[in-house]
Structures are given as C-alpha cells and as structure tokens.
Amino acid sequence: MVTVFRKDEPVLYRTDDGKFWVGAIKEYRKSSVVGGDLLYTLSFPDGTTLGSVPYSSLWVYDKRIAVQQGSPPGAQ
C-alpha cells in the first residue's frame, strides 16, 4: 500500500542512523532519474529546510514514535 503525503501535514523523516525527526512537506518534485521516486523538501519546527528527501525516508506521523528535537543534520 502506498502512503500519500500532503503538503504542510506533519511527517516523520528517518535518518540513516534510525533517528526520527518531525517535519512538514513544503514541496515535491519528480526525480530527474528515469523511473525515479518523488523527492520532497521538508521544513522543520526550527525554521530550517531539507531538500531532495526520497519517499523511502518518510514515515506517517505517529505520536508514539520518539523523535529528536530541532532539525536533522544537513538541514539549513
């Protein structure tokens, strides 16, 4: 089953180290790679953004999942 993420709704972003961060989708675009995934730009509560986030790194927001404060590494 595919999850549809909508703009401005909270999502969980999972980093390679398994940590979760709460963000919101600001925009999305199709990857330039043939057959590529959608890529998302996320904004975080501290005002930073992170671009080119693949669909596979996004999870449905769930308050039961422990999240990190602020923004993930690489967000500007």
All heavy atoms as a GROMACS GRO file, in nm:
protein
  597
    1MET      N    1   0.084  -0.118   0.000
    1MET     CA    2   0.000   0.000   0.000
    1MET      C    3   0.089   0.125   0.000
    1MET      O    4   0.189   0.132   0.071
    1MET     CB    5  -0.088  -0.001   0.124
    1MET     CG    6  -0.184   0.111   0.128
    1MET     SD    7  -0.313   0.070   0.245
    1MET     CE    8  -0.330   0.220   0.329
    2VAL      N    9   0.053   0.221  -0.078
    2VAL     CA   10   0.129   0.345  -0.090
    2VAL      C   11   0.066   0.452  -0.002
    2VAL      O   12  -0.056   0.468   0.000
    2VAL     CB   13   0.131   0.393  -0.237
    2VAL    CG1   14   0.198   0.528  -0.249
    2VAL    CG2   15   0.199   0.291  -0.325
    3THR      N   16   0.149   0.525   0.070
    3THR     CA   17   0.102   0.635   0.152
    3THR      C   18   0.112   0.764   0.072
    3THR      O   19   0.212   0.788   0.005
    3THR     CB   20   0.187   0.648   0.279
    3THR    OG1   21   0.180   0.526   0.352
    3THR    CG2   22   0.140   0.761   0.366
    4VAL      N   23   0.008   0.844   0.078
    4VAL     CA   24   0.007   0.973   0.010
    4VAL      C   25   0.038   1.080   0.114
    4VAL      O   26  -0.032   1.093   0.214
    4VAL     CB   27  -0.129   1.001  -0.056
    4VAL    CG1   28  -0.131   1.141  -0.118
    4VAL    CG2   29  -0.159   0.896  -0.160
    5PHE      N   30   0.147   1.152   0.092
    5PHE     CA   31   0.183   1.261   0.182
    5PHE      C   32   0.136   1.392   0.120
    5PHE      O   33   0.153   1.416   0.002
    5PHE     CB   34   0.335   1.265   0.202
    5PHE     CG   35   0.389   1.143   0.270
    5PHE    CD1   36   0.464   1.050   0.200
    5PHE    CD2   37   0.365   1.120   0.404
    5PHE    CE1   38   0.515   0.938   0.263
    5PHE    CE2   39   0.415   1.007   0.469
    5PHE     CZ   40   0.490   0.917   0.397
    6ARG      N   41   0.076   1.478   0.203
    6ARG     CA   42   0.023   1.605   0.155
    6ARG      C   43   0.106   1.721   0.210
    6ARG      O   44   0.163   1.713   0.318
    6ARG     CB   45  -0.122   1.620   0.200
    6ARG     CG   46  -0.212   1.519   0.132
    6ARG     CD   47  -0.358   1.548   0.164
    6ARG     NE   48  -0.446   1.469   0.082
    6ARG     CZ   49  -0.483   1.345   0.110
    6ARG    NH1   50  -0.439   1.286   0.219
    6ARG    NH2   51  -0.564   1.280   0.029
    7LYS      N   52   0.105   1.829   0.135
    7LYS     CA   53   0.179   1.949   0.176
    7LYS      C   54   0.130   1.997   0.313
    7LYS      O   55   0.011   1.991   0.342
    7LYS     CB   56   0.158   2.061   0.075
    7LYS     CG   57   0.241   2.048  -0.048
    7LYS     CD   58   0.217   2.169  -0.136
    7LYS     CE   59   0.325   2.184  -0.239
    7LYS     NZ   60   0.303   2.303  -0.320
    8ASP      N   61   0.226   2.045   0.392
    8ASP     CA   62   0.202   2.107   0.522
    8ASP      C   63   0.151   2.013   0.630
    8ASP      O   64   0.126   2.058   0.742
    8ASP     CB   65   0.110   2.229   0.510
    8ASP     CG   66   0.170   2.337   0.421
    8ASP    OD1   67   0.292   2.359   0.430
    8ASP    OD2   68   0.096   2.397   0.343
    9GLU      N   69   0.134   1.886   0.601
    9GLU     CA   70   0.096   1.790   0.706
    9GLU      C   71   0.222   1.733   0.768
    9GLU      O   72   0.324   1.713   0.700
    9GLU     CB   73   0.012   1.677   0.648
    9GLU     CG   74  -0.127   1.720   0.610
    9GLU     CD   75  -0.215   1.604   0.568
    9GLU    OE1   76  -0.170   1.488   0.571
    9GLU    OE2   77  -0.330   1.630   0.533
   10PRO      N   78   0.220   1.705   0.900
   10PRO     CA   79   0.340   1.652   0.963
   10PRO      C   80   0.374   1.511   0.912
   10PRO      O   81   0.285   1.431   0.886
   10PRO     CB   82   0.304   1.648   1.112
   10PRO     CG   83   0.158   1.660   1.120
   10PRO     CD   84   0.110   1.723   0.993
   11VAL      N   85   0.504   1.488   0.897
   11VAL     CA   86   0.554   1.356   0.857
   11VAL      C   87   0.677   1.327   0.944
   11VAL      O   88   0.733   1.416   1.006
   11VAL     CB   89   0.596   1.350   0.708
   11VAL    CG1   90   0.477   1.369   0.617
   11VAL    CG2   91   0.705   1.451   0.676
   12LEU      N   92   0.716   1.202   0.948
   12LEU     CA   93   0.840   1.164   1.015
   12LEU      C   94   0.946   1.141   0.909
   12LEU      O   95   0.921   1.074   0.809
   12LEU     CB   96   0.820   1.036   1.097
   12LEU     CG   97   0.728   1.048   1.217
   12LEU    CD1   98   0.712   0.912   1.284
   12LEU    CD2   99   0.780   1.150   1.316
   13TYR      N  100   1.062   1.199   0.932
   13TYR     CA  101   1.177   1.179   0.844
   13TYR      C  102   1.274   1.091   0.920
   13TYR      O  103   1.312   1.122   1.034
   13TYR     CB  104   1.240   1.314   0.809
   13TYR     CG  105   1.376   1.305   0.745
   13TYR    CD1  106   1.392   1.238   0.625
   13TYR    CD2  107   1.487   1.361   0.804
   13TYR    CE1  108   1.518   1.228   0.565
   13TYR    CE2  109   1.612   1.353   0.745
   13TYR     CZ  110   1.627   1.286   0.626
   13TYR     OH  111   1.751   1.276   0.568
   14ARG      N  112   1.315   0.979   0.860
   14ARG     CA  113   1.406   0.886   0.925
   14ARG      C  114   1.545   0.899   0.863
   14ARG      O  115   1.561   0.884   0.742
   14ARG     CB  116   1.357   0.743   0.910
   14ARG     CG  117   1.441   0.643   0.986
   14ARG     CD  118   1.377   0.505   0.980
   14ARG     NE  119   1.446   0.414   1.067
   14ARG     CZ  120   1.532   0.322   1.025
   14ARG    NH1  121   1.556   0.307   0.897
   14ARG    NH2  122   1.590   0.242   1.111
   15THR      N  123   1.644   0.928   0.947
   15THR     CA  124   1.782   0.938   0.900
   15THR      C  125   1.846   0.800   0.898
   15THR      O  126   1.792   0.704   0.954
   15THR     CB  127   1.863   1.035   0.990
   15THR    OG1  128   1.848   0.996   1.126
   15THR    CG2  129   1.816   1.178   0.974
   16ASP      N  130   1.961   0.790   0.834
   16ASP     CA  131   2.030   0.661   0.819
   16ASP      C  132   2.067   0.596   0.952
   16ASP      O  133   2.082   0.475   0.960
   16ASP     CB  134   2.156   0.678   0.735
   16ASP     CG  135   2.125   0.710   0.590
   16ASP    OD1  136   2.014   0.678   0.543
   16ASP    OD2  137   2.212   0.768   0.523
   17ASP      N  138   2.078   0.676   1.058
   17ASP     CA  139   2.112   0.621   1.188
   17ASP      C  140   1.989   0.574   1.267
   17ASP      O  141   1.998   0.536   1.383
   17ASP     CB  142   2.193   0.721   1.272
   17ASP     CG  143   2.119   0.852   1.296
   17ASP    OD1  144   2.001   0.864   1.255
   17ASP    OD2  145   2.180   0.942   1.354
   18GLY      N  146   1.872   0.579   1.202
   18GLY     CA  147   1.749   0.529   1.263
   18GLY      C  148   1.674   0.629   1.348
   18GLY      O  149   1.572   0.594   1.409
   19LYS      N  150   1.718   0.754   1.352
   19LYS     CA  151   1.650   0.856   1.431
   19LYS      C  152   1.538   0.919   1.350
   19LYS      O  153   1.546   0.928   1.228
   19LYS     CB  154   1.748   0.963   1.476
   19LYS     CG  155   1.852   0.911   1.573
   19LYS     CD  156   1.950   1.018   1.612
   19LYS     CE  157   2.053   0.962   1.708
   19LYS     NZ  158   2.156   1.063   1.742
   20PHE      N  159   1.433   0.962   1.419
   20PHE     CA  160   1.318   1.025   1.354
   20PHE      C  161   1.311   1.173   1.390
   20PHE      O  162   1.341   1.213   1.501
   20PHE     CB  163   1.188   0.957   1.399
   20PHE     CG  164   1.168   0.820   1.342
   20PHE    CD1  165   1.205   0.708   1.414
   20PHE    CD2  166   1.113   0.804   1.216
   20PHE    CE1  167   1.186   0.581   1.362
   20PHE    CE2  168   1.094   0.678   1.162
   20PHE     CZ  169   1.130   0.566   1.236
   21TRP      N  170   1.267   1.251   1.292
   21TRP     CA  171   1.251   1.395   1.306
   21TRP      C  172   1.114   1.432   1.252
   21TRP      O  173   1.071   1.378   1.149
   21TRP     CB  174   1.357   1.469   1.226
   21TRP     CG  175   1.496   1.422   1.254
   21TRP    CD1  176   1.555   1.311   1.200
   21TRP    CD2  177   1.590   1.478   1.343
   21TRP    NE1  178   1.682   1.297   1.250
   21TRP    CE2  179   1.706   1.398   1.338
   21TRP    CE3  180   1.589   1.590   1.426
   21TRP    CZ2  181   1.819   1.426   1.413
   21TRP    CZ3  182   1.703   1.618   1.500
   21TRP    CH2  183   1.815   1.537   1.493
   22VAL      N  184   1.044   1.523   1.318
   22VAL     CA  185   0.912   1.568   1.269
   22VAL      C  186   0.934   1.687   1.176
   22VAL      O  187   1.000   1.784   1.212
   22VAL     CB  188   0.819   1.610   1.385
   22VAL    CG1  189   0.688   1.665   1.329
   22VAL    CG2  190   0.793   1.492   1.476
   23GLY      N  191   0.877   1.677   1.057
   23GLY     CA  192   0.884   1.786   0.961
   23GLY      C  193   0.751   1.798   0.889
   23GLY      O  194   0.657   1.724   0.916
   24ALA      N  195   0.744   1.890   0.797
   24ALA     CA  196   0.625   1.908   0.713
   24ALA      C  197   0.670   1.922   0.569
   24ALA      O  198   0.774   1.982   0.540
   24ALA     CB  199   0.547   2.032   0.756
   25ILE      N  200   0.595   1.865   0.478
   25ILE     CA  201   0.628   1.872   0.336
   25ILE      C  202   0.595   2.012   0.283
   25ILE      O  203   0.483   2.060   0.298
   25ILE     CB  204   0.552   1.765   0.256
   25ILE    CG1  205   0.602   1.628   0.299
   25ILE    CG2  206   0.568   1.786   0.107
   25ILE    CD1  207   0.524   1.513   0.242
   26LYS      N  208   0.694   2.076   0.225
   26LYS     CA  209   0.674   2.208   0.166
   26LYS      C  210   0.653   2.198   0.016
   26LYS      O  211   0.576   2.274  -0.041
   26LYS     CB  212   0.793   2.300   0.197
   26LYS     CG  213   0.791   2.352   0.337
   26LYS     CD  214   0.663   2.427   0.357
   26LYS     CE  215   0.641   2.474   0.497
   26LYS     NZ  216   0.505   2.520   0.520
   27GLU      N  217   0.725   2.107  -0.048
   27GLU     CA  218   0.708   2.088  -0.192
   27GLU      C  219   0.760   1.950  -0.230
   27GLU      O  220   0.829   1.885  -0.152
   27GLU     CB  221   0.778   2.197  -0.272
   27GLU     CG  222   0.925   2.206  -0.249
   27GLU     CD  223   0.988   2.326  -0.320
   27GLU    OE1  224   0.929   2.434  -0.320
   27GLU    OE2  225   1.097   2.308  -0.375
   28TYR      N  226   0.728   1.910  -0.351
   28TYR     CA  227   0.779   1.782  -0.401
   28TYR      C  228   0.796   1.793  -0.552
   28TYR      O  229   0.739   1.879  -0.617
   28TYR     CB  230   0.687   1.666  -0.365
   28TYR     CG  231   0.543   1.685  -0.406
   28TYR    CD1  232   0.499   1.644  -0.530
   28TYR    CD2  233   0.453   1.745  -0.320
   28TYR    CE1  234   0.367   1.662  -0.568
   28TYR    CE2  235   0.322   1.763  -0.357
   28TYR     CZ  236   0.279   1.721  -0.480
   28TYR     OH  237   0.149   1.741  -0.518
   29ARG      N  238   0.884   1.707  -0.604
   29ARG     CA  239   0.909   1.706  -0.748
   29ARG      C  240   0.950   1.566  -0.789
   29ARG      O  241   0.993   1.486  -0.707
   29ARG     CB  242   1.019   1.806  -0.783
   29ARG     CG  243   1.153   1.773  -0.719
   29ARG     CD  244   1.260   1.876  -0.756
   29ARG     NE  245   1.380   1.860  -0.677
   29ARG     CZ  246   1.475   1.771  -0.699
   29ARG    NH1  247   1.464   1.686  -0.800
   29ARG    NH2  248   1.581   1.763  -0.621
   30LYS      N  249   0.940   1.538  -0.915
   30LYS     CA  250   0.981   1.409  -0.968
   30LYS      C  251   1.132   1.410  -0.985
   30LYS      O  252   1.190   1.508  -1.027
   30LYS     CB  253   0.913   1.384  -1.103
   30LYS     CG  254   0.949   1.256  -1.168
   30LYS     CD  255   0.828   1.168  -1.182
   30LYS     CE  256   0.858   1.044  -1.262
   30LYS     NZ  257   0.914   0.937  -1.186
   31SER      N  258   1.194   1.300  -0.951
   31SER     CA  259   1.338   1.286  -0.968
   31SER      C  260   1.372   1.295  -1.116
   31SER      O  261   1.295   1.254  -1.202
   31SER     CB  262   1.382   1.150  -0.912
   31SER     OG  263   1.516   1.125  -0.947
   32SER      N  264   1.490   1.347  -1.145
   32SER     CA  265   1.533   1.357  -1.284
   32SER      C  266   1.581   1.223  -1.339
   32SER      O  267   1.602   1.208  -1.459
   32SER     CB  268   1.643   1.462  -1.298
   32SER     OG  269   1.753   1.426  -1.218
   33VAL      N  270   1.598   1.124  -1.252
   33VAL     CA  271   1.639   0.991  -1.293
   33VAL      C  272   1.517   0.918  -1.350
   33VAL      O  273   1.409   0.922  -1.292
   33VAL     CB  274   1.695   0.912  -1.172
   33VAL    CG1  275   1.732   0.771  -1.212
   33VAL    CG2  276   1.814   0.985  -1.113
   34VAL      N  277   1.535   0.851  -1.463
   34VAL     CA  278   1.424   0.778  -1.526
   34VAL      C  279   1.372   0.674  -1.428
   34VAL      O  280   1.451   0.597  -1.371
   34VAL     CB  281   1.470   0.711  -1.657
   34VAL    CG1  282   1.360   0.624  -1.713
   34VAL    CG2  283   1.514   0.815  -1.758
   35GLY      N  284   1.242   0.672  -1.406
   35GLY     CA  285   1.182   0.578  -1.313
   35GLY      C  286   1.207   0.615  -1.168
   35GLY      O  287   1.182   0.536  -1.078
   36GLY      N  288   1.257   0.736  -1.145
   36GLY     CA  289   1.293   0.779  -1.010
   36GLY      C  290   1.173   0.811  -0.923
   36GLY      O  291   1.060   0.824  -0.971
   37ASP      N  292   1.199   0.820  -0.798
   37ASP     CA  293   1.099   0.848  -0.695
   37ASP      C  294   1.065   0.996  -0.693
   37ASP      O  295   1.134   1.077  -0.753
   37ASP     CB  296   1.162   0.811  -0.561
   37ASP     CG  297   1.068   0.735  -0.470
   37ASP    OD1  298   0.948   0.732  -0.497
   37ASP    OD2  299   1.118   0.679  -0.371
   38LEU      N  300   0.962   1.030  -0.618
   38LEU     CA  301   0.937   1.170  -0.588
   38LEU      C  302   1.039   1.214  -0.484
   38LEU      O  303   1.078   1.135  -0.397
   38LEU     CB  304   0.796   1.190  -0.532
   38LEU     CG  305   0.681   1.181  -0.630
   38LEU    CD1  306   0.549   1.196  -0.555
   38LEU    CD2  307   0.693   1.287  -0.737
   39LEU      N  308   1.082   1.338  -0.492
   39LEU     CA  309   1.173   1.395  -0.394
   39LEU      C  310   1.100   1.509  -0.323
   39LEU      O  311   1.029   1.587  -0.386
   39LEU     CB  312   1.300   1.447  -0.460
   39LEU     CG  313   1.384   1.341  -0.530
   39LEU    CD1  314   1.500   1.406  -0.604
   39LEU    CD2  315   1.436   1.238  -0.430
   40TYR      N  316   1.117   1.516  -0.193
   40TYR     CA  317   1.043   1.611  -0.111
   40TYR      C  318   1.136   1.713  -0.048
   40TYR      O  319   1.250   1.683  -0.017
   40TYR     CB  320   0.968   1.537   0.001
   40TYR     CG  321   0.864   1.441  -0.051
   40TYR    CD1  322   0.898   1.312  -0.090
   40TYR    CD2  323   0.732   1.480  -0.063
   40TYR    CE1  324   0.803   1.224  -0.138
   40TYR    CE2  325   0.636   1.393  -0.112
   40TYR     CZ  326   0.672   1.265  -0.149
   40TYR     OH  327   0.578   1.180  -0.197
   41THR      N  328   1.084   1.834  -0.025
   41THR     CA  329   1.151   1.934   0.056
   41THR      C  330   1.072   1.944   0.185
   41THR      O  331   0.950   1.964   0.182
   41THR     CB  332   1.155   2.071  -0.014
   41THR    OG1  333   1.230   2.057  -0.135
   41THR    CG2  334   1.220   2.176   0.074
   42LEU      N  335   1.141   1.926   0.297
   42LEU     CA  336   1.076   1.930   0.428
   42LEU      C  337   1.116   2.055   0.504
   42LEU      O  338   1.228   2.104   0.490
   42LEU     CB  339   1.118   1.807   0.512
   42LEU     CG  340   1.092   1.670   0.453
   42LEU    CD1  341   1.143   1.563   0.550
   42LEU    CD2  342   0.947   1.650   0.422
   43SER      N  343   1.024   2.105   0.585
   43SER     CA  344   1.057   2.214   0.677
   43SER      C  345   1.043   2.159   0.819
   43SER      O  346   0.962   2.069   0.844
   43SER     CB  347   0.966   2.335   0.656
   43SER     OG  348   0.833   2.302   0.686
   44PHE      N  349   1.122   2.214   0.909
   44PHE     CA  350   1.125   2.167   1.047
   44PHE      C  351   1.086   2.279   1.141
   44PHE      O  352   1.090   2.396   1.104
   44PHE     CB  353   1.263   2.111   1.080
   44PHE     CG  354   1.296   1.990   0.996
   44PHE    CD1  355   1.364   2.003   0.876
   44PHE    CD2  356   1.252   1.864   1.033
   44PHE    CE1  357   1.391   1.893   0.797
   44PHE    CE2  358   1.278   1.753   0.954
   44PHE     CZ  359   1.347   1.767   0.836
   45PRO      N  360   1.046   2.245   1.265
   45PRO     CA  361   0.995   2.347   1.359
   45PRO      C  362   1.091   2.463   1.386
   45PRO      O  363   1.046   2.572   1.418
   45PRO     CB  364   0.970   2.266   1.488
   45PRO     CG  365   0.947   2.127   1.441
   45PRO     CD  366   1.035   2.110   1.320
   46ASP      N  367   1.222   2.441   1.371
   46ASP     CA  368   1.316   2.550   1.398
   46ASP      C  369   1.338   2.641   1.277
   46ASP      O  370   1.423   2.728   1.277
   46ASP     CB  371   1.450   2.495   1.448
   46ASP     CG  372   1.521   2.406   1.346
   46ASP    OD1  373   1.467   2.385   1.235
   46ASP    OD2  374   1.630   2.357   1.378
   47GLY      N  375   1.258   2.619   1.169
   47GLY     CA  376   1.265   2.706   1.052
   47GLY      C  377   1.360   2.660   0.942
   47GLY      O  378   1.369   2.723   0.838
   48THR      N  379   1.432   2.551   0.965
   48THR     CA  380   1.524   2.500   0.863
   48THR      C  381   1.451   2.413   0.763
   48THR      O  382   1.338   2.368   0.788
   48THR     CB  383   1.639   2.419   0.928
   48THR    OG1  384   1.583   2.308   0.997
   48THR    CG2  385   1.721   2.504   1.022
   49THR      N  386   1.513   2.389   0.649
   49THR     CA  387   1.456   2.302   0.546
   49THR      C  388   1.560   2.200   0.501
   49THR      O  389   1.680   2.221   0.517
   49THR     CB  390   1.407   2.380   0.423
   49THR    OG1  391   1.515   2.450   0.366
   49THR    CG2  392   1.295   2.476   0.459
   50LEU      N  393   1.512   2.093   0.442
   50LEU     CA  394   1.597   1.989   0.388
   50LEU      C  395   1.536   1.945   0.256
   50LEU      O  396   1.418   1.908   0.252
   50LEU     CB  397   1.607   1.871   0.485
   50LEU     CG  398   1.697   1.755   0.446
   50LEU    CD1  399   1.843   1.802   0.438
   50LEU    CD2  400   1.685   1.642   0.548
   51GLY      N  401   1.614   1.950   0.148
   51GLY     CA  402   1.562   1.916   0.016
   51GLY      C  403   1.607   1.779  -0.032
   51GLY      O  404   1.695   1.715   0.027
   52SER      N  405   1.546   1.734  -0.140
   52SER     CA  406   1.577   1.608  -0.207
   52SER      C  407   1.565   1.486  -0.115
   52SER      O  408   1.645   1.395  -0.118
   52SER     CB  409   1.718   1.612  -0.269
   52SER     OG  410   1.723   1.712  -0.367
   53VAL      N  411   1.462   1.486  -0.032
   53VAL     CA  412   1.436   1.373   0.057
   53VAL      C  413   1.354   1.270  -0.020
   53VAL      O  414   1.246   1.301  -0.071
   53VAL     CB  415   1.358   1.418   0.183
   53VAL    CG1  416   1.321   1.300   0.270
   53VAL    CG2  417   1.439   1.521   0.260
   54PRO      N  418   1.402   1.145  -0.031
   54PRO     CA  419   1.327   1.044  -0.105
   54PRO      C  420   1.206   0.993  -0.026
   54PRO      O  421   1.205   0.996   0.098
   54PRO     CB  422   1.429   0.932  -0.126
   54PRO     CG  423   1.526   0.946  -0.013
   54PRO     CD  424   1.530   1.095   0.017
   55TYR      N  425   1.108   0.945  -0.100
   55TYR     CA  426   0.987   0.889  -0.041
   55TYR      C  427   1.020   0.782   0.063
   55TYR      O  428   0.956   0.773   0.168
   55TYR     CB  429   0.900   0.831  -0.153
   55TYR     CG  430   0.774   0.763  -0.106
   55TYR    CD1  431   0.658   0.836  -0.086
   55TYR    CD2  432   0.771   0.626  -0.084
   55TYR    CE1  433   0.542   0.774  -0.044
   55TYR    CE2  434   0.655   0.562  -0.041
   55TYR     CZ  435   0.541   0.637  -0.022
   55TYR     OH  436   0.427   0.575   0.022
   56SER      N  437   1.122   0.702   0.036
   56SER     CA  438   1.156   0.590   0.124
   56SER      C  439   1.204   0.636   0.262
   56SER      O  440   1.209   0.555   0.356
   56SER     CB  441   1.264   0.503   0.059
   56SER     OG  442   1.380   0.579   0.031
   57SER      N  443   1.237   0.764   0.279
   57SER     CA  444   1.281   0.816   0.409
   57SER      C  445   1.167   0.877   0.490
   57SER      O  446   1.189   0.924   0.601
   57SER     CB  447   1.389   0.922   0.389
   57SER     OG  448   1.505   0.866   0.335
   58LEU      N  449   1.047   0.879   0.433
   58LEU     CA  450   0.932   0.940   0.501
   58LEU      C  451   0.843   0.833   0.563
   58LEU      O  452   0.821   0.728   0.505
   58LEU     CB  453   0.851   1.023   0.403
   58LEU     CG  454   0.924   1.140   0.337
   58LEU    CD1  455   0.830   1.212   0.241
   58LEU    CD2  456   0.979   1.235   0.441
   59TRP      N  457   0.792   0.863   0.680
   59TRP     CA  458   0.701   0.775   0.752
   59TRP      C  459   0.578   0.856   0.791
   59TRP      O  460   0.585   0.977   0.811
   59TRP     CB  461   0.766   0.724   0.879
   59TRP     CG  462   0.882   0.632   0.857
   59TRP    CD1  463   0.992   0.653   0.778
   59TRP    CD2  464   0.901   0.503   0.913
   59TRP    NE1  465   1.077   0.547   0.784
   59TRP    CE2  466   1.024   0.454   0.867
   59TRP    CE3  467   0.827   0.425   1.000
   59TRP    CZ2  468   1.073   0.329   0.904
   59TRP    CZ3  469   0.876   0.302   1.038
   59TRP    CH2  470   0.997   0.255   0.989
   60VAL      N  471   0.467   0.788   0.807
   60VAL     CA  472   0.345   0.852   0.854
   60VAL      C  473   0.368   0.902   0.996
   60VAL      O  474   0.427   0.832   1.080
   60VAL     CB  475   0.227   0.753   0.851
   60VAL    CG1  476   0.103   0.814   0.914
   60VAL    CG2  477   0.198   0.710   0.708
   61TYR      N  478   0.324   1.024   1.024
   61TYR     CA  479   0.341   1.081   1.158
   61TYR      C  480   0.266   0.997   1.261
   61TYR      O  481   0.149   0.965   1.244
   61TYR     CB  482   0.291   1.226   1.161
   61TYR     CG  483   0.305   1.290   1.296
   61TYR    CD1  484   0.430   1.317   1.347
   61TYR    CD2  485   0.195   1.320   1.372
   61TYR    CE1  486   0.445   1.376   1.472
   61TYR    CE2  487   0.207   1.379   1.496
   61TYR     CZ  488   0.333   1.406   1.546
   61TYR     OH  489   0.346   1.462   1.670
   62ASP      N  490   0.336   0.961   1.368
   62ASP     CA  491   0.278   0.881   1.476
   62ASP      C  492   0.336   0.936   1.607
   62ASP      O  493   0.457   0.930   1.629
   62ASP     CB  494   0.317   0.735   1.457
   62ASP     CG  495   0.254   0.642   1.558
   62ASP    OD1  496   0.210   0.689   1.666
   62ASP    OD2  497   0.248   0.521   1.531
   63LYS      N  498   0.249   0.987   1.694
   63LYS     CA  499   0.293   1.047   1.820
   63LYS      C  500   0.362   0.947   1.912
   63LYS      O  501   0.433   0.985   2.003
   63LYS     CB  502   0.175   1.110   1.893
   63LYS     CG  503   0.120   1.232   1.825
   63LYS     CD  504   0.004   1.289   1.903
   63LYS     CE  505  -0.053   1.409   1.832
   63LYS     NZ  506  -0.165   1.469   1.902
   64ARG      N  507   0.342   0.819   1.889
   64ARG     CA  508   0.402   0.716   1.975
   64ARG      C  509   0.550   0.692   1.945
   64ARG      O  510   0.620   0.630   2.023
   64ARG     CB  511   0.326   0.584   1.961
   64ARG     CG  512   0.179   0.597   2.005
   64ARG     CD  513   0.104   0.472   1.975
   64ARG     NE  514   0.097   0.456   1.828
   64ARG     CZ  515   0.046   0.353   1.766
   64ARG    NH1  516  -0.003   0.252   1.834
   64ARG    NH2  517   0.044   0.348   1.635
   65ILE      N  518   0.598   0.743   1.832
   65ILE     CA  519   0.739   0.725   1.795
   65ILE      C  520   0.822   0.839   1.855
   65ILE      O  521   0.789   0.956   1.839
   65ILE     CB  522   0.755   0.720   1.642
   65ILE    CG1  523   0.684   0.596   1.586
   65ILE    CG2  524   0.902   0.721   1.602
   65ILE    CD1  525   0.686   0.584   1.437
   66ALA      N  526   0.929   0.802   1.924
   66ALA     CA  527   1.019   0.902   1.984
   66ALA      C  528   1.091   0.978   1.873
   66ALA      O  529   1.143   0.918   1.779
   66ALA     CB  530   1.119   0.834   2.075
   67VAL      N  531   1.092   1.110   1.884
   67VAL     CA  532   1.156   1.193   1.782
   67VAL      C  533   1.265   1.280   1.844
   67VAL      O  534   1.263   1.308   1.963
   67VAL     CB  535   1.053   1.282   1.708
   67VAL    CG1  536   0.953   1.199   1.633
   67VAL    CG2  537   0.984   1.377   1.803
   68GLN      N  538   1.356   1.324   1.760
   68GLN     CA  539   1.463   1.416   1.801
   68GLN      C  540   1.408   1.558   1.798
   68GLN      O  541   1.314   1.588   1.725
   68GLN     CB  542   1.580   1.404   1.703
   68GLN     CG  543   1.634   1.264   1.688
   68GLN     CD  544   1.686   1.208   1.819
   68GLN    OE1  545   1.768   1.270   1.885
   68GLN    NE2  546   1.636   1.092   1.856
   69GLN      N  547   1.467   1.645   1.875
   69GLN     CA  548   1.428   1.786   1.876
   69GLN      C  549   1.505   1.862   1.770
   69GLN      O  550   1.616   1.828   1.735
   69GLN     CB  551   1.456   1.846   2.014
   69GLN     CG  552   1.377   1.783   2.126
   69GLN     CD  553   1.228   1.803   2.108
   69GLN    OE1  554   1.182   1.914   2.082
   69GLN    NE2  555   1.153   1.698   2.122
   70GLY      N  556   1.444   1.968   1.718
   70GLY     CA  557   1.510   2.054   1.621
   70GLY      C  558   1.504   1.997   1.481
   70GLY      O  559   1.399   1.952   1.437
   71SER      N  560   1.618   1.999   1.413
   71SER     CA  561   1.622   1.954   1.275
   71SER      C  562   1.737   1.855   1.255
   71SER      O  563   1.833   1.855   1.331
   71SER     CB  564   1.637   2.073   1.180
   71SER     OG  565   1.755   2.143   1.212
   72PRO      N  566   1.726   1.771   1.153
   72PRO     CA  567   1.829   1.670   1.128
   72PRO      C  568   1.956   1.730   1.070
   72PRO      O  569   1.956   1.842   1.018
   72PRO     CB  570   1.763   1.576   1.027
   72PRO     CG  571   1.668   1.664   0.954
   72PRO     CD  572   1.618   1.762   1.055
   73PRO      N  573   2.067   1.656   1.076
   73PRO     CA  574   2.190   1.702   1.014
   73PRO      C  575   2.168   1.730   0.864
   73PRO      O  576   2.094   1.656   0.798
   73PRO     CB  577   2.285   1.583   1.031
   73PRO     CG  578   2.229   1.504   1.145
   73PRO     CD  579   2.081   1.525   1.140
   74GLY      N  580   2.224   1.837   0.815
   74GLY     CA  581   2.211   1.873   0.675
   74GLY      C  582   2.102   1.974   0.647
   74GLY      O  583   2.098   2.033   0.539
   75ALA      N  584   2.011   1.994   0.741
   75ALA     CA  585   1.905   2.092   0.721
   75ALA      C  586   1.964   2.233   0.735
   75ALA      O  587   2.054   2.256   0.814
   75ALA     CB  588   1.792   2.073   0.823
   76GLN      N  589   1.914   2.324   0.651
   76GLN     CA  590   1.965   2.462   0.655
   76GLN      C  591   1.853   2.561   0.665
   76GLN      O  592   1.750   2.546   0.612
   76GLN     CB  593   2.044   2.490   0.527
   76GLN     CG  594   2.161   2.400   0.514
   76GLN     CD  595   2.238   2.426   0.384
   76GLN    OE1  596   2.204   2.515   0.306
   76GLN    NE2  597   2.341   2.350   0.360
   0.00000   0.00000   0.00000
